Amino acid sequence: MDKVMRLASEKDVVVFSKSSCCLCYAITILFQELGVTSTVHEIDQDPEGREMEKTLVSLGCNAPVPAIFVGGRLVGSTNEVMSLHLSGGLIPMLKPYQTWC
């Protein structure tokens, strides 16, 4: 758990991903289009990936990837991010981290 929380808090917007996950890719593209640079950690490329996956599920992610953290706080997975975006809550949450305003 320590590694996941450390990585999640090192940067403003963090996505835990798998290199073959199309939903992970879609989330990173969404963030790019919203002017946010996210840090992506490919857990399938990490020797501790399985343990990280278990940690993400134990933190409350419905699926281990994508797992999105904003400001060190778990937002959730694709469903939570897209629900926030459709309800108008995602952009205000990301505003402090946008590279353009």
N, CA, C and O atoms as CSV, one atom per row, in Angstrom:
chain,resi,resn,atom,element,x,y,z
A,1,MET,N,N,0.826,-1.201,0.000
A,1,MET,CA,C,0.000,0.000,0.000
A,1,MET,C,C,0.861,1.252,0.000
A,1,MET,O,O,0.499,2.273,-0.584
A,2,ASP,N,N,2.006,1.157,0.664
A,2,ASP,CA,C,2.880,2.326,0.753
A,2,ASP,C,C,3.319,2.823,-0.618
A,2,ASP,O,O,3.349,4.029,-0.864
A,3,LYS,N,N,3.659,1.894,-1.513
A,3,LYS,CA,C,4.141,2.301,-2.830
A,3,LYS,C,C,3.035,3.008,-3.608
A,3,LYS,O,O,3.280,4.048,-4.219
A,4,VAL,N,N,1.833,2.461,-3.594
A,4,VAL,CA,C,0.713,3.078,-4.315
A,4,VAL,C,C,0.450,4.474,-3.772
A,4,VAL,O,O,0.312,5.420,-4.547
A,5,MET,N,N,0.378,4.616,-2.472
A,5,MET,CA,C,0.081,5.930,-1.884
A,5,MET,C,C,1.219,6.922,-2.126
A,5,MET,O,O,0.975,8.111,-2.329
A,6,ARG,N,N,2.446,6.439,-2.104
A,6,ARG,CA,C,3.588,7.320,-2.383
A,6,ARG,C,C,3.531,7.817,-3.827
A,6,ARG,O,O,3.670,9.013,-4.082
A,7,LEU,N,N,3.328,6.900,-4.763
A,7,LEU,CA,C,3.247,7.289,-6.172
A,7,LEU,C,C,2.048,8.200,-6.432
A,7,LEU,O,O,2.136,9.146,-7.215
A,8,ALA,N,N,0.942,7.909,-5.778
A,8,ALA,CA,C,-0.285,8.693,-5.987
A,8,ALA,C,C,-0.140,10.120,-5.479
A,8,ALA,O,O,-0.802,11.029,-5.979
A,9,SER,N,N,0.714,10.319,-4.499
A,9,SER,CA,C,0.852,11.657,-3.924
A,9,SER,C,C,2.051,12.433,-4.470
A,9,SER,O,O,2.214,13.613,-4.156
A,10,GLU,N,N,2.892,11.786,-5.283
A,10,GLU,CA,C,4.079,12.462,-5.816
A,10,GLU,C,C,3.738,13.494,-6.884
A,10,GLU,O,O,4.450,14.488,-7.030
A,11,LYS,N,N,2.673,13.274,-7.624
A,11,LYS,CA,C,2.279,14.172,-8.714
A,11,LYS,C,C,0.819,14.577,-8.523
A,11,LYS,O,O,0.084,13.953,-7.758
A,12,ASP,N,N,0.412,15.627,-9.227
A,12,ASP,CA,C,-0.946,16.161,-9.060
A,12,ASP,C,C,-2.038,15.214,-9.540
A,12,ASP,O,O,-3.021,14.981,-8.837
A,13,VAL,N,N,-1.862,14.669,-10.742
A,13,VAL,CA,C,-2.857,13.765,-11.322
A,13,VAL,C,C,-2.131,12.487,-11.720
A,13,VAL,O,O,-1.210,12.509,-12.537
A,14,VAL,N,N,-2.562,11.367,-11.128
A,14,VAL,CA,C,-1.885,10.082,-11.324
A,14,VAL,C,C,-2.892,9.050,-11.798
A,14,VAL,O,O,-3.994,8.938,-11.261
A,15,VAL,N,N,-2.492,8.295,-12.819
A,15,VAL,CA,C,-3.320,7.214,-13.339
A,15,VAL,C,C,-2.526,5.918,-13.222
A,15,VAL,O,O,-1.429,5.804,-13.768
A,16,PHE,N,N,-3.081,4.948,-12.514
A,16,PHE,CA,C,-2.499,3.608,-12.490
A,16,PHE,C,C,-3.178,2.861,-13.620
A,16,PHE,O,O,-4.405,2.825,-13.713
A,17,SER,N,N,-2.359,2.261,-14.481
A,17,SER,CA,C,-2.827,1.744,-15.742
A,17,SER,C,C,-2.193,0.393,-16.036
A,17,SER,O,O,-1.300,-0.062,-15.321
A,18,LYS,N,N,-2.670,-0.235,-17.094
A,18,LYS,CA,C,-1.998,-1.378,-17.704
A,18,LYS,C,C,-1.797,-1.018,-19.165
A,18,LYS,O,O,-2.653,-0.383,-19.781
A,19,SER,N,N,-0.680,-1.420,-19.709
A,19,SER,CA,C,-0.323,-1.004,-21.065
A,19,SER,C,C,-1.320,-1.460,-22.115
A,19,SER,O,O,-1.395,-0.853,-23.184
A,20,SER,N,N,-2.084,-2.504,-21.850
A,20,SER,CA,C,-3.053,-3.010,-22.833
A,20,SER,C,C,-4.477,-2.524,-22.580
A,20,SER,O,O,-5.403,-2.977,-23.253
A,21,CYS,N,N,-4.673,-1.620,-21.634
A,21,CYS,CA,C,-6.017,-1.201,-21.222
A,21,CYS,C,C,-6.503,-0.003,-22.045
A,21,CYS,O,O,-5.951,1.093,-21.946
A,22,CYS,N,N,-7.538,-0.224,-22.854
A,22,CYS,CA,C,-8.055,0.860,-23.698
A,22,CYS,C,C,-8.774,1.930,-22.871
A,22,CYS,O,O,-8.762,3.099,-23.257
A,23,LEU,N,N,-9.392,1.571,-21.761
A,23,LEU,CA,C,-10.048,2.562,-20.905
A,23,LEU,C,C,-9.016,3.458,-20.220
A,23,LEU,O,O,-9.261,4.646,-20.008
A,24,CYS,N,N,-7.884,2.894,-19.883
A,24,CYS,CA,C,-6.791,3.683,-19.300
A,24,CYS,C,C,-6.320,4.722,-20.307
A,24,CYS,O,O,-6.102,5.884,-19.965
A,25,TYR,N,N,-6.169,4.292,-21.540
A,25,TYR,CA,C,-5.751,5.199,-22.607
A,25,TYR,C,C,-6.784,6.307,-22.795
A,25,TYR,O,O,-6.425,7.474,-22.949
A,26,ALA,N,N,-8.058,5.945,-22.782
A,26,ALA,CA,C,-9.129,6.938,-22.955
A,26,ALA,C,C,-9.094,7.989,-21.846
A,26,ALA,O,O,-9.300,9.172,-22.113
A,27,ILE,N,N,-8.838,7.577,-20.621
A,27,ILE,CA,C,-8.770,8.524,-19.503
A,27,ILE,C,C,-7.587,9.473,-19.672
A,27,ILE,O,O,-7.723,10.674,-19.437
A,28,THR,N,N,-6.434,8.952,-20.073
A,28,THR,CA,C,-5.278,9.835,-20.246
A,28,THR,C,C,-5.512,10.824,-21.391
A,28,THR,O,O,-5.074,11.972,-21.309
A,29,ILE,N,N,-6.189,10.398,-22.447
A,29,ILE,CA,C,-6.517,11.308,-23.551
A,29,ILE,C,C,-7.512,12.362,-23.079
A,29,ILE,O,O,-7.379,13.534,-23.433
A,30,LEU,N,N,-8.499,11.970,-22.292
A,30,LEU,CA,C,-9.459,12.931,-21.738
A,30,LEU,C,C,-8.723,14.005,-20.936
A,30,LEU,O,O,-8.984,15.196,-21.104
A,31,PHE,N,N,-7.815,13.586,-20.075
A,31,PHE,CA,C,-7.058,14.550,-19.279
A,31,PHE,C,C,-6.241,15.480,-20.180
A,31,PHE,O,O,-6.182,16.685,-19.938
A,32,GLN,N,N,-5.614,14.926,-21.210
A,32,GLN,CA,C,-4.845,15.763,-22.148
A,32,GLN,C,C,-5.747,16.804,-22.792
A,32,GLN,O,O,-5.377,17.973,-22.904
A,33,GLU,N,N,-6.932,16.378,-23.215
A,33,GLU,CA,C,-7.863,17.303,-23.863
A,33,GLU,C,C,-8.375,18.373,-22.901
A,33,GLU,O,O,-8.784,19.453,-23.328
A,34,LEU,N,N,-8.350,18.071,-21.604
A,34,LEU,CA,C,-8.763,19.042,-20.594
A,34,LEU,C,C,-7.589,19.889,-20.098
A,34,LEU,O,O,-7.742,20.695,-19.181
A,35,GLY,N,N,-6.416,19.699,-20.711
A,35,GLY,CA,C,-5.256,20.508,-20.365
A,35,GLY,C,C,-4.516,20.059,-19.127
A,35,GLY,O,O,-3.833,20.858,-18.486
A,36,VAL,N,N,-4.643,18.789,-18.783
A,36,VAL,CA,C,-4.008,18.258,-17.575
A,36,VAL,C,C,-2.986,17.201,-17.978
A,36,VAL,O,O,-3.283,16.291,-18.752
A,37,THR,N,N,-1.790,17.336,-17.445
A,37,THR,CA,C,-0.762,16.323,-17.660
A,37,THR,C,C,-0.836,15.331,-16.516
A,37,THR,O,O,-0.619,15.680,-15.356
A,38,SER,N,N,-1.145,14.092,-16.858
A,38,SER,CA,C,-1.219,13.065,-15.822
A,38,SER,C,C,0.040,12.213,-15.859
A,38,SER,O,O,0.653,12.023,-16.910
A,39,THR,N,N,0.404,11.717,-14.714
A,39,THR,CA,C,1.503,10.767,-14.601
A,39,THR,C,C,0.893,9.380,-14.633
A,39,THR,O,O,0.010,9.063,-13.836
A,40,VAL,N,N,1.365,8.558,-15.552
A,40,VAL,CA,C,0.809,7.215,-15.729
A,40,VAL,C,C,1.805,6.187,-15.220
A,40,VAL,O,O,2.975,6.191,-15.602
A,41,HIS,N,N,1.325,5.311,-14.356
A,41,HIS,CA,C,2.129,4.192,-13.855
A,41,HIS,C,C,1.535,2.912,-14.414
A,41,HIS,O,O,0.421,2.529,-14.057
A,42,GLU,N,N,2.279,2.253,-15.291
A,42,GLU,CA,C,1.845,0.994,-15.895
A,42,GLU,C,C,2.166,-0.141,-14.921
A,42,GLU,O,O,3.312,-0.579,-14.821
A,43,ILE,N,N,1.152,-0.605,-14.213
A,43,ILE,CA,C,1.434,-1.593,-13.171
A,43,ILE,C,C,1.801,-2.956,-13.741
A,43,ILE,O,O,2.410,-3.770,-13.045
A,44,ASP,N,N,1.440,-3.220,-14.999
A,44,ASP,CA,C,1.855,-4.492,-15.596
A,44,ASP,C,C,3.337,-4.474,-15.979
A,44,ASP,O,O,3.891,-5.511,-16.344
A,45,GLN,N,N,3.972,-3.326,-15.900
A,45,GLN,CA,C,5.402,-3.203,-16.182
A,45,GLN,C,C,6.221,-3.107,-14.900
A,45,GLN,O,O,7.448,-3.019,-14.944
A,46,ASP,N,N,5.542,-3.126,-13.766
A,46,ASP,CA,C,6.199,-2.969,-12.470
A,46,ASP,C,C,6.329,-4.344,-11.798
A,46,ASP,O,O,5.362,-5.105,-11.762
A,47,PRO,N,N,7.506,-4.664,-11.270
A,47,PRO,CA,C,7.678,-5.952,-10.595
A,47,PRO,C,C,6.712,-6.148,-9.417
A,47,PRO,O,O,6.398,-7.283,-9.056
A,48,GLU,N,N,6.248,-5.057,-8.825
A,48,GLU,CA,C,5.306,-5.139,-7.708
A,48,GLU,C,C,3.863,-4.919,-8.166
A,48,GLU,O,O,2.986,-4.615,-7.357
A,49,GLY,N,N,3.631,-5.073,-9.458
A,49,GLY,CA,C,2.325,-4.778,-10.040
A,49,GLY,C,C,1.157,-5.540,-9.425
A,49,GLY,O,O,0.101,-4.956,-9.178
A,50,ARG,N,N,1.328,-6.806,-9.181
A,50,ARG,CA,C,0.233,-7.611,-8.596
A,50,ARG,C,C,-0.160,-7.083,-7.215
A,50,ARG,O,O,-1.342,-6.976,-6.888
A,51,GLU,N,N,0.839,-6.760,-6.427
A,51,GLU,CA,C,0.570,-6.212,-5.094
A,51,GLU,C,C,-0.097,-4.842,-5.200
A,51,GLU,O,O,-0.996,-4.525,-4.421
A,52,MET,N,N,0.339,-4.037,-6.156
A,52,MET,CA,C,-0.258,-2.719,-6.375
A,52,MET,C,C,-1.725,-2.870,-6.788
A,52,MET,O,O,-2.586,-2.109,-6.347
A,53,GLU,N,N,-1.993,-3.854,-7.634
A,53,GLU,CA,C,-3.362,-4.130,-8.075
A,53,GLU,C,C,-4.260,-4.465,-6.875
A,53,GLU,O,O,-5.373,-3.951,-6.764
A,54,LYS,N,N,-3.776,-5.314,-5.997
A,54,LYS,CA,C,-4.533,-5.678,-4.790
A,54,LYS,C,C,-4.780,-4.453,-3.919
A,54,LYS,O,O,-5.868,-4.282,-3.369
A,55,THR,N,N,-3.773,-3.611,-3.798
A,55,THR,CA,C,-3.911,-2.388,-3.001
A,55,THR,C,C,-4.980,-1.484,-3.580
A,55,THR,O,O,-5.811,-0.957,-2.840
A,56,LEU,N,N,-4.975,-1.296,-4.888
A,56,LEU,CA,C,-5.964,-0.428,-5.529
A,56,LEU,C,C,-7.384,-0.932,-5.296
A,56,LEU,O,O,-8.293,-0.138,-5.051
A,57,VAL,N,N,-7.579,-2.248,-5.370
A,57,VAL,CA,C,-8.897,-2.819,-5.098
A,57,VAL,C,C,-9.268,-2.611,-3.633
A,57,VAL,O,O,-10.414,-2.287,-3.321
A,58,SER,N,N,-8.311,-2.794,-2.743
A,58,SER,CA,C,-8.604,-2.623,-1.316
A,58,SER,C,C,-8.913,-1.167,-0.964
A,58,SER,O,O,-9.599,-0.893,0.021
A,59,LEU,N,N,-8.400,-0.236,-1.776
A,59,LEU,CA,C,-8.700,1.185,-1.549
A,59,LEU,C,C,-10.099,1.566,-2.020
A,59,LEU,O,O,-10.602,2.642,-1.694
A,60,GLY,N,N,-10.725,0.670,-2.795
A,60,GLY,CA,C,-12.098,0.932,-3.224
A,60,GLY,C,C,-12.314,1.041,-4.708
A,60,GLY,O,O,-13.410,1.396,-5.142
A,61,CYS,N,N,-11.309,0.749,-5.501
A,61,CYS,CA,C,-11.497,0.768,-6.955
A,61,CYS,C,C,-12.328,-0.441,-7.366
A,61,CYS,O,O,-12.049,-1.568,-6.956
A,62,ASN,N,N,-13.348,-0.195,-8.179
A,62,ASN,CA,C,-14.166,-1.301,-8.681
A,62,ASN,C,C,-13.325,-2.238,-9.538
A,62,ASN,O,O,-13.447,-3.460,-9.453
A,63,ALA,N,N,-12.487,-1.654,-10.349
A,63,ALA,CA,C,-11.523,-2.399,-11.155
A,63,ALA,C,C,-10.156,-1.820,-10.808
A,63,ALA,O,O,-10.049,-0.628,-10.521
A,64,PRO,N,N,-9.120,-2.637,-10.829
A,64,PRO,CA,C,-7.815,-2.113,-10.428
A,64,PRO,C,C,-7.274,-1.030,-11.350
A,64,PRO,O,O,-6.534,-0.154,-10.902
A,65,VAL,N,N,-7.631,-1.073,-12.628
A,65,VAL,CA,C,-7.191,-0.038,-13.565
A,65,VAL,C,C,-8.338,0.363,-14.476
A,65,VAL,O,O,-9.193,-0.469,-14.779
A,66,PRO,N,N,-8.383,1.600,-14.916
A,66,PRO,CA,C,-7.544,2.671,-14.423
A,66,PRO,C,C,-7.968,3.094,-13.023
A,66,PRO,O,O,-9.151,3.067,-12.684
A,67,ALA,N,N,-7.009,3.476,-12.233
A,67,ALA,CA,C,-7.268,4.053,-10.915
A,67,ALA,C,C,-6.718,5.467,-10.948
A,67,ALA,O,O,-5.527,5.673,-11.180
A,68,ILE,N,N,-7.589,6.441,-10.717
A,68,ILE,CA,C,-7.223,7.840,-10.882
A,68,ILE,C,C,-7.161,8.535,-9.536
A,68,ILE,O,O,-8.088,8.454,-8.731
A,69,PHE,N,N,-6.044,9.221,-9.308
A,69,PHE,CA,C,-5.841,10.017,-8.109
A,69,PHE,C,C,-5.646,11.471,-8.533
A,69,PHE,O,O,-4.896,11.760,-9.465
A,70,VAL,N,N,-6.320,12.371,-7.849
A,70,VAL,CA,C,-6.160,13.802,-8.101
A,70,VAL,C,C,-5.801,14.450,-6.768
A,70,VAL,O,O,-6.536,14.327,-5.788
A,71,GLY,N,N,-4.681,15.130,-6.743
A,71,GLY,CA,C,-4.229,15.748,-5.511
A,71,GLY,C,C,-3.989,14.743,-4.398
A,71,GLY,O,O,-4.192,15.046,-3.222
A,72,GLY,N,N,-3.552,13.539,-4.777
A,72,GLY,CA,C,-3.283,12.492,-3.793
A,72,GLY,C,C,-4.508,11.762,-3.290
A,72,GLY,O,O,-4.397,10.874,-2.445
A,73,ARG,N,N,-5.683,12.126,-3.801
A,73,ARG,CA,C,-6.941,11.520,-3.341
A,73,ARG,C,C,-7.508,10.629,-4.434
A,73,ARG,O,O,-7.552,11.017,-5.601
A,74,LEU,N,N,-7.941,9.435,-4.052
A,74,LEU,CA,C,-8.532,8.506,-5.013
A,74,LEU,C,C,-9.858,9.048,-5.514
A,74,LEU,O,O,-10.774,9.303,-4.732
A,75,VAL,N,N,-9.955,9.223,-6.837
A,75,VAL,CA,C,-11.216,9.616,-7.464
A,75,VAL,C,C,-11.996,8.375,-7.831
A,75,VAL,O,O,-13.215,8.332,-7.668
A,76,GLY,N,N,-11.301,7.365,-8.328
A,76,GLY,CA,C,-11.951,6.112,-8.697
A,76,GLY,C,C,-11.441,5.618,-10.034
A,76,GLY,O,O,-10.300,5.865,-10.424
A,77,SER,N,N,-12.322,4.912,-10.724
A,77,SER,CA,C,-11.978,4.329,-12.005
A,77,SER,C,C,-12.713,5.075,-13.119
A,77,SER,O,O,-13.168,6.202,-12.919
A,78,THR,N,N,-12.826,4.461,-14.261
A,78,THR,CA,C,-13.449,5.104,-15.424
A,78,THR,C,C,-14.856,5.586,-15.127
A,78,THR,O,O,-15.208,6.712,-15.477
A,79,ASN,N,N,-15.666,4.753,-14.487
A,79,ASN,CA,C,-17.062,5.130,-14.210
A,79,ASN,C,C,-17.161,6.399,-13.379
A,79,ASN,O,O,-17.963,7.281,-13.684
A,80,GLU,N,N,-16.356,6.495,-12.337
A,80,GLU,CA,C,-16.401,7.666,-11.469
A,80,GLU,C,C,-15.922,8.927,-12.195
A,80,GLU,O,O,-16.514,9.996,-12.050
A,81,VAL,N,N,-14.851,8.792,-12.972
A,81,VAL,CA,C,-14.315,9.949,-13.697
A,81,VAL,C,C,-15.318,10.425,-14.744
A,81,VAL,O,O,-15.569,11.624,-14.860
A,82,MET,N,N,-15.885,9.506,-15.497
A,82,MET,CA,C,-16.837,9.896,-16.536
A,82,MET,C,C,-18.122,10.456,-15.931
A,82,MET,O,O,-18.699,11.392,-16.483
A,83,SER,N,N,-18.577,9.907,-14.818
A,83,SER,CA,C,-19.757,10.454,-14.133
A,83,SER,C,C,-19.492,11.874,-13.661
A,83,SER,O,O,-20.343,12.752,-13.803
A,84,LEU,N,N,-18.311,12.098,-13.099
A,84,LEU,CA,C,-17.934,13.452,-12.681
A,84,LEU,C,C,-17.901,14.397,-13.873
A,84,LEU,O,O,-18.360,15.536,-13.786
A,85,HIS,N,N,-17.359,13.922,-14.978
A,85,HIS,CA,C,-17.248,14.766,-16.174
A,85,HIS,C,C,-18.639,15.116,-16.718
A,85,HIS,O,O,-18.900,16.268,-17.064
A,86,LEU,N,N,-19.517,14.131,-16.790
A,86,LEU,CA,C,-20.867,14.371,-17.323
A,86,LEU,C,C,-21.704,15.256,-16.407
A,86,LEU,O,O,-22.581,15.984,-16.871
A,87,SER,N,N,-21.434,15.193,-15.112
A,87,SER,CA,C,-22.194,16.012,-14.161
A,87,SER,C,C,-21.575,17.396,-13.961
A,87,SER,O,O,-22.123,18.222,-13.231
A,88,GLY,N,N,-20.436,17.652,-14.606
A,88,GLY,CA,C,-19.797,18.957,-14.499
A,88,GLY,C,C,-18.835,19.095,-13.334
A,88,GLY,O,O,-18.381,20.202,-13.043
A,89,GLY,N,N,-18.518,18.010,-12.669
A,89,GLY,CA,C,-17.647,18.091,-11.495
A,89,GLY,C,C,-16.178,17.847,-11.766
A,89,GLY,O,O,-15.337,18.155,-10.921
A,90,LEU,N,N,-15.850,17.301,-12.927
A,90,LEU,CA,C,-14.455,16.948,-13.190
A,90,LEU,C,C,-13.595,18.171,-13.486
A,90,LEU,O,O,-12.499,18.303,-12.941
A,91,ILE,N,N,-14.074,19.052,-14.332
A,91,ILE,CA,C,-13.257,20.218,-14.718
A,91,ILE,C,C,-12.914,21.094,-13.513
A,91,ILE,O,O,-11.755,21.488,-13.379
A,92,PRO,N,N,-13.865,21.418,-12.630
A,92,PRO,CA,C,-13.474,22.191,-11.441
A,92,PRO,C,C,-12.440,21.464,-10.564
A,92,PRO,O,O,-11.567,22.095,-9.968
A,93,MET,N,N,-12.551,20.142,-10.495
A,93,MET,CA,C,-11.599,19.363,-9.708
A,93,MET,C,C,-10.196,19.444,-10.315
A,93,MET,O,O,-9.198,19.488,-9.595
A,94,LEU,N,N,-10.134,19.462,-11.649
A,94,LEU,CA,C,-8.852,19.475,-12.346
A,94,LEU,C,C,-8.288,20.872,-12.582
A,94,LEU,O,O,-7.118,21.013,-12.938
A,95,LYS,N,N,-9.105,21.901,-12.390
A,95,LYS,CA,C,-8.703,23.274,-12.706
A,95,LYS,C,C,-7.349,23.668,-12.112
A,95,LYS,O,O,-6.548,24.285,-12.814
A,96,PRO,N,N,-7.057,23.336,-10.838
A,96,PRO,CA,C,-5.746,23.724,-10.287
A,96,PRO,C,C,-4.559,23.053,-11.001
A,96,PRO,O,O,-3.419,23.497,-10.864
A,97,TYR,N,N,-4.834,21.995,-11.753
A,97,TYR,CA,C,-3.764,21.223,-12.375
A,97,TYR,C,C,-3.690,21.424,-13.882
A,97,TYR,O,O,-2.862,20.804,-14.549
A,98,GLN,N,N,-4.550,22.288,-14.425
A,98,GLN,CA,C,-4.528,22.526,-15.868
A,98,GLN,C,C,-3.300,23.346,-16.236
A,98,GLN,O,O,-2.892,24.257,-15.515
A,99,THR,N,N,-2.719,22.992,-17.390
A,99,THR,CA,C,-1.556,23.731,-17.875
A,99,THR,C,C,-1.977,24.964,-18.652
A,99,THR,O,O,-1.151,25.841,-18.905
A,100,TRP,N,N,-3.232,25.050,-19.035
A,100,TRP,CA,C,-3.805,26.234,-19.673
A,100,TRP,C,C,-5.126,26.531,-19.002
A,100,TRP,O,O,-5.812,25.609,-18.561
A,101,CYS,N,N,-5.494,27.773,-18.914
A,101,CYS,CA,C,-6.747,28.129,-18.245
A,101,CYS,C,C,-7.633,28.949,-19.135
A,101,CYS,O,O,-8.729,29.336,-18.729
